[in-house]
């Protein structure tokens, strides 16, 4: 049974986008990926597998293969069972990948010489 932890006090927001959010619960050790009306609860290894799967999607192939299809979303993401497929467009693939790439970028701090600020005492 899925255990939603929307109000979990141990919840940390890992990344956020226009249409989604990636959170982590320190108590359950689960990541929660909410994107549009989809919600996935994943352990770290499952999250990594999903990220690798999405990174390997052949977007040009699917867009060309389904070019005559009337639907806007042409890129299939198979989820778990063969009978459950999520359809997305390339912008949504990009946004989902940006959510999944939540590693914090190392920020270089400026030295005092690099700060262009004129200090005036009053």
Secondary structure, DSSP 8 states (H G I E B T S, - for coil): -----TT-TTEEEEEE-SSEEEEEETTTTEEEEEETTEEEEE-HHHHHHHHHHHHT--HHHHHHHTTT-S-S--EEEE-SSTT-EEEE-HHHHHHHHHHH-----------GGG--------
